[in-house]
């Protein structure tokens, strides 16, 4: 069984509560469909339920099977 993620939330470019957005180490292997990248961004305390400033970081290492656009 395969797992998938549908990320549907976004932040407008004008949102000053989201800063330091970075996507690095992006790589896509067309032979294996392996996608890898790292990401990070900061969220001001006033823009999240914790009330604390957050730094969010992550690494993605996945196999892309198919892209499906406009799923609601």
The 8 nearest C-alpha neighbors of each residue, nearest first, counted from 0:
[[1, 2, 3, 64, 4, 62, 63, 61],
 [2, 0, 3, 64, 4, 62, 63, 61],
 [3, 1, 0, 4, 5, 61, 62, 64],
 [2, 4, 1, 5, 63, 6, 64, 61],
 [5, 3, 6, 2, 7, 1, 61, 63],
 [4, 6, 7, 3, 70, 8, 71, 67],
 [7, 5, 8, 4, 9, 3, 70, 71],
 [6, 8, 5, 9, 71, 70, 4, 69],
 [9, 7, 6, 10, 5, 11, 71, 4],
 [10, 8, 7, 11, 6, 12, 14, 17],
 [9, 11, 14, 12, 8, 17, 13, 16],
 [12, 10, 13, 14, 9, 15, 17, 8],
 [11, 13, 14, 10, 15, 17, 9, 18],
 [12, 14, 11, 15, 10, 16, 17, 18],
 [15, 13, 11, 16, 12, 17, 10, 18],
 [14, 16, 17, 13, 18, 12, 43, 11],
 [17, 15, 43, 14, 42, 46, 18, 45],
 [18, 16, 42, 15, 41, 14, 43, 40],
 [19, 17, 41, 20, 40, 16, 42, 15],
 [18, 20, 40, 41, 21, 17, 39, 42],
 [21, 19, 40, 18, 39, 22, 41, 17],
 [20, 22, 39, 38, 19, 23, 40, 37],
 [23, 21, 38, 37, 39, 36, 20, 24],
 [24, 22, 37, 25, 36, 38, 21, 39],
 [23, 25, 36, 37, 26, 22, 35, 38],
 [26, 24, 36, 23, 35, 27, 37, 22],
 [27, 25, 35, 34, 24, 36, 28, 33],
 [26, 28, 34, 33, 29, 35, 32, 25],
 [27, 29, 33, 32, 30, 31, 26, 34],
 [30, 28, 32, 31, 27, 33, 34, 26],
 [29, 31, 28, 32, 33, 27, 62, 34],
 [30, 32, 33, 28, 29, 62, 27, 63],
 [33, 31, 29, 28, 63, 62, 30, 34],
 [32, 34, 62, 28, 31, 61, 27, 63],
 [35, 33, 27, 61, 26, 60, 62, 32],
 [34, 36, 60, 59, 26, 25, 61, 27],
 [37, 35, 25, 24, 59, 58, 23, 26],
 [36, 38, 58, 23, 22, 57, 24, 59],
 [39, 37, 22, 57, 21, 56, 23, 58],
 [40, 38, 56, 21, 55, 20, 57, 22],
 [39, 41, 20, 19, 55, 54, 18, 21],
 [40, 42, 54, 18, 53, 17, 19, 55],
 [41, 43, 17, 53, 16, 52, 54, 44],
 [44, 42, 52, 16, 45, 46, 53, 17],
 [43, 45, 51, 52, 50, 46, 47, 42],
 [44, 46, 43, 50, 47, 51, 16, 52],
 [47, 45, 44, 43, 16, 42, 48, 50],
 [48, 46, 49, 44, 45, 50, 43, 42],
 [47, 49, 50, 46, 44, 45, 51, 52],
 [50, 48, 51, 47, 44, 52, 45, 46],
 [49, 51, 44, 48, 45, 47, 52, 46],
 [52, 50, 44, 49, 53, 43, 45, 47],
 [51, 53, 44, 43, 42, 50, 54, 41],
 [54, 52, 42, 41, 51, 55, 43, 44],
 [53, 55, 41, 40, 42, 56, 52, 39],
 [54, 56, 39, 40, 41, 53, 57, 42],
 [57, 55, 39, 38, 54, 40, 58, 37],
 [56, 58, 38, 37, 39, 59, 55, 36],
 [57, 59, 37, 36, 38, 60, 56, 35],
 [58, 60, 35, 36, 37, 61, 57, 34],
 [61, 59, 35, 34, 58, 36, 33, 62],
 [62, 60, 34, 33, 59, 63, 35, 32],
 [61, 63, 33, 32, 34, 64, 60, 31],
 [64, 62, 32, 65, 33, 61, 34, 66],
 [65, 63, 62, 66, 32, 33, 61, 31],
 [66, 64, 63, 67, 62, 32, 68, 3],
 [65, 67, 68, 64, 63, 69, 70, 5],
 [66, 68, 65, 69, 70, 5, 64, 71],
 [69, 67, 70, 66, 71, 65, 5, 7],
 [68, 70, 71, 67, 7, 66, 5, 6],
 [71, 69, 68, 67, 5, 7, 6, 66],
 [70, 69, 7, 68, 5, 67, 6, 8]]
